Structures are given as structure tokens and as C-alpha cells.
């Protein structure tokens, strides 16, 4: 996705990106990240889940 934005910028196209992290309660870790971008006015959207995949670290 980011490589595509970079390619479009190198080609002289207009690229606008809007990233919105979504949080639950008082958590500092977003549970979802919504990304909307426009290349020369054509809008696209992607929604990412941001769940922890590993086991908790021992302290």
C-alpha cells in the first residue's frame, strides 16, 4: 500500500492519506485502524484489525 503511494507520488500524482486509529475504553492500543486514501481524486479504503497475535510478555 505504502509502496503504491510512493510510486504514485513519483509519477506526479496527487496522494492524500487519512489514517484513523480506533480505541476501546482507555486502551492505548487501537483495536482497528481505518485507512482512506485518494490518488488523483479516486478514493480507496482499507480496514485493519490490530489484535495481539503473540502471548503476553513475562515481567
N, C-alpha and C positions, 0 to 999 in steps of 0.2 A: 504494500500500500504506500509506504513512505517513498520507496524507490520510484513508484509511478508518479508521485507528486514531484519528486526531484526531476524526473525525465520531462514532465510537462513544463516545469519552470525553465529548464534548459532550452526547451523548444519555444520559449517566449509566451507560453500560455499563462492566463491568469488562474492562480490557485488560491482558494480560500478554505481554511480548515477550522472547524469548530469542534472541540472536544469537551464532553460533559461527563465528569465522574459522578456516579450516583451512590450515596451513602445511606446506610440504615442506622437509625438511632445516633449514638455518639461515636460510632466506629470511625477510625481514621483511615480505614482501608475501604475503598469503593468496592461495592459488590458487582457493579456493572459500569461499563464505560461506553458511552454513545459517541460515535464519530460521524460527523456530517462534513462533506467537502463538496466544493464546486470547482469544476475546471471549465473555464470559459462559459460559465453560467449553467452548465449541466450538473445537477445535484445528484450525489450518491450518499448512501448511508450504510453504516455498519455498527452492529451492537456486539460488544464483547462481554462475556461473563468473566468475572475476576475472582473466582473461587480459589481457595488454597488447595493445592494438589498434594503437597507433602505432609508428613506428620509433624507435629509441633516440636520445636527445639527444646532440648533439656537445658535447664538453667541451674 
